[in-house]
């Protein structure tokens, strides 16, 4: 109930023919654009790229004869040789279609960087980039997966991780570590209200002391009571001496 639509976009998708199970959108790594599959712009099927500022169509990735079903931005932000300003950074998009082809695009260019054909016998259904932005894999309904590896001279030089973070920090500001989205605006209001409540002061000392932990308790020493051994031996010897001769004499007289 806390979410409201920012904009409803219909024009590019109303005339799109066919059906597809996969229609996943994807954000660019710099957060500037959102690429959407299954669009149609006369006379071809396209993937349309929406601008973040107003969600208007920025440009269309054209040329496919069948609906576009898979789109994926590379996770990297690239620079061309000699590029020093932020305006010369660019991103790369891979587009897969039911026409069994895949095209690779770079932002700012009106033609695809590469066209991958004759690799698939059926529709492409999914695309994934490696985390460094130089490797690409595409899966097809024909049961195959195509692996492509690019050189720096083909795509450009990916920004190093620290430069990537610096670029985003300059663009959107520094985000505090551990910061996360709040589940509900009502929760924010409750947290602010709780922060204004003065803590209750407890006077006096607690009546009961906390029990010591098991590790802190010491075992009481065992008390050993000594026992007399000499008297027992003497009594035993005396009893033996007294009973021995008497018993022997009595037994002898009885037997005789």
C-alpha positions in Angstrom: 0.0 0.0 0.0 3.1 2.2 0.3 4.0 1.9 -3.4 2.6 4.1 -6.1 3.3 4.0 -9.8 5.7 6.6 -11.2 4.4 6.3 -14.7 2.4 4.0 -17.0 4.1 3.2 -20.3 2.1 1.6 -23.1 2.9 3.0 -26.6 5.9 0.8 -27.3 4.2 -2.4 -26.2 0.7 -2.2 -27.4 1.5 -3.4 -30.9 4.0 -6.1 -29.9 3.0 -9.4 -31.5 3.5 -12.9 -30.1 4.0 -14.0 -26.5 7.0 -14.7 -24.4 7.5 -16.3 -21.0 10.5 -14.1 -20.3 10.0 -10.3 -20.2 12.5 -9.2 -17.6 13.6 -5.5 -17.5 17.1 -4.5 -16.5 18.7 -1.4 -15.1 22.0 0.0 -16.4 25.0 -0.1 -14.0 25.0 3.7 -13.7 21.3 3.8 -12.9 20.5 6.1 -15.8 18.5 3.8 -18.0 16.0 0.9 -17.9 16.0 -1.4 -20.9 12.7 -3.2 -21.7 12.2 -6.2 -24.0 9.2 -7.1 -26.2 8.6 -3.6 -27.6 7.6 -2.8 -31.2 8.5 0.3 -33.2 7.5 0.2 -36.9 8.8 -1.7 -38.8 10.7 -4.0 -36.4 10.7 -5.5 -33.0 12.8 -3.6 -30.5 14.1 -3.3 -27.0 13.3 0.2 -25.8 15.6 2.1 -23.4 13.8 4.4 -20.9 15.5 7.4 -19.3 15.5 7.4 -15.5 14.6 11.1 -15.2 11.1 11.0 -16.9 10.8 7.3 -18.1 10.4 8.4 -21.7 11.9 6.3 -24.4 15.5 7.4 -24.9 16.2 5.2 -27.9 15.2 1.8 -29.4 17.5 -1.1 -30.2 16.1 -2.1 -33.6 16.8 -4.7 -36.2 15.2 -7.9 -35.0 12.6 -9.7 -37.0 11.0 -11.4 -34.1 10.1 -10.2 -30.6 13.0 -9.4 -28.2 12.8 -11.6 -25.2 16.1 -11.2 -23.3 18.0 -8.0 -22.5 20.9 -7.5 -20.1 23.3 -4.6 -19.3 26.9 -5.4 -18.6 27.6 -4.8 -14.9 30.6 -2.6 -15.9 30.9 1.1 -16.8 33.4 1.4 -19.7 35.8 4.2 -20.9 37.2 4.5 -24.4 40.9 5.2 -25.0 41.8 8.7 -23.9 38.5 9.3 -22.1 38.9 11.3 -18.9 35.6 13.1 -18.4 32.5 11.4 -16.9 30.6 12.3 -20.2 32.7 9.8 -22.1 31.7 6.8 -19.9 29.4 4.3 -21.6 27.5 1.1 -21.0 26.9 -2.1 -23.0 23.7 -4.0 -23.6 23.1 -7.5 -25.0 19.8 -8.2 -26.7 18.4 -11.6 -27.6 15.5 -12.3 -29.8 13.2 -15.1 -31.1 14.8 -14.7 -34.5 17.7 -16.8 -33.0 20.1 -13.7 -33.0 21.8 -11.6 -30.4 23.0 -8.0 -30.8 25.5 -6.1 -28.7 25.0 -2.4 -28.3 26.9 0.5 -26.7 25.2 3.6 -25.4 25.6 6.6 -27.7 25.8 4.5 -30.9 23.0 4.1 -33.4 24.2 0.7 -34.7 25.0 -2.5 -32.9 28.6 -3.2 -32.0 28.2 -6.8 -33.0 25.6 -9.2 -34.3 25.7 -12.9 -33.2 24.1 -15.2 -35.7 24.3 -18.8 -36.7 24.9 -19.9 -33.1 21.3 -20.8 -32.2 18.7 -22.9 -33.9 15.9 -21.7 -31.7 15.0 -18.6 -29.6 17.4 -17.1 -27.1 15.8 -17.1 -23.7 18.3 -15.7 -21.3 21.5 -13.7 -21.2 24.1 -13.2 -18.4 27.3 -11.2 -18.2 30.4 -12.0 -16.1 31.0 -9.7 -13.2 34.0 -8.1 -14.9 32.0 -7.2 -18.0 34.3 -9.0 -20.5 32.4 -12.3 -20.7 28.9 -13.1 -21.9 26.7 -16.2 -22.0 23.4 -16.7 -23.8 21.0 -19.7 -23.4 18.7 -21.0 -26.1 15.6 -23.2 -26.4 17.7 -25.5 -28.5 19.5 -26.6 -25.4 22.8 -24.8 -26.1 24.7 -22.1 -24.3 27.0 -19.7 -26.2 30.0 -18.2 -24.4 31.6 -15.0 -25.7 34.7 -13.3 -24.4 35.6 -9.7 -25.4 38.9 -7.9 -25.4 39.4 -4.4 -24.1 39.8 -3.1 -27.7 36.4 -4.5 -28.6 34.2 -3.1 -25.8 36.4 -0.7 -24.0 38.2 -0.6 -20.6 35.9 -1.4 -17.6 36.3 1.0 -14.7 38.1 -0.5 -11.7 35.9 -1.3 -8.7 37.1 1.8 -6.7 36.7 4.1 -9.8 33.2 2.6 -10.3 32.2 3.5 -6.8 33.7 7.0 -7.1 31.7 7.6 -10.3 28.5 6.6 -8.7 29.3 8.7 -5.6 29.8 11.8 -7.7 26.6 11.0 -9.6 24.3 10.2 -6.7 26.1 11.0 -3.5 27.8 8.8 -1.0 25.6 6.1 0.5 26.3 5.1 4.1 27.3 1.5 4.7 24.6 -0.7 6.0 21.9 1.6 4.8 18.8 -0.3 3.6 15.3 0.5 2.3 12.6 0.9 4.9 9.7 -1.5 4.7 7.1 1.1 5.4 6.9 4.9 5.9 4.9 4.3 9.0 7.9 2.5 10.5 10.0 5.7 9.9 7.4 7.7 11.8 7.4 5.3 14.7 11.2 5.3 14.9 11.3 9.1 14.9 8.6 9.2 17.7 10.5 6.7 19.8 13.7 8.7 19.5 12.0 11.7 21.1 10.7 9.8 24.1 13.0 10.5 27.2 14.4 7.4 28.8 12.9 6.4 32.2 15.4 6.8 35.0 15.5 3.9 37.5 16.5 5.0 41.1 18.1 2.7 43.7 20.0 -0.4 43.4 18.6 -3.8 42.4 17.7 -5.9 45.5 18.9 -9.2 44.1 22.3 -9.8 42.8 22.7 -11.6 39.5 23.7 -15.2 39.8 27.3 -15.9 38.9 27.8 -17.8 35.7 28.7 -21.4 35.8 32.2 -20.6 34.7 32.7 -18.1 37.6 31.5 -20.5 40.3 34.3 -22.3 42.1 33.8 -25.8 43.5 34.2 -26.2 47.3 37.2 -28.2 48.4 36.5 -31.8 49.6 37.2 -32.5 53.2 39.0 -35.9 53.9 38.6 -37.4 57.4 41.5 -39.6 58.5 40.8 -43.1 59.8 42.8 -45.0 62.6 44.4 -48.1 61.1 46.7 -49.3 64.1 43.9 -50.3 66.6 42.1 -52.4 64.0 45.2 -54.5 63.4 45.9 -55.0 67.1 42.3 -56.0 67.8 42.4 -58.5 65.0 45.6 -60.1 66.1 44.4 -60.3 69.7 41.1 -61.9 68.6 43.0 -64.4 66.5 45.3 -65.4 69.3 42.5 -65.8 71.8 40.2 -67.8 69.6 42.8 -69.9 67.8 44.1 -72.2 70.7 40.7 -72.5 72.3 39.0 -73.6 69.2 41.8 -76.1 68.4 41.7 -77.7 71.9 37.9 -78.0 71.7 38.0 -79.6 68.3 40.7 -82.1 69.4 38.8 -83.3 72.5 35.6 -83.7 70.5 37.3 -85.7 67.8 39.3 -87.9 70.3 
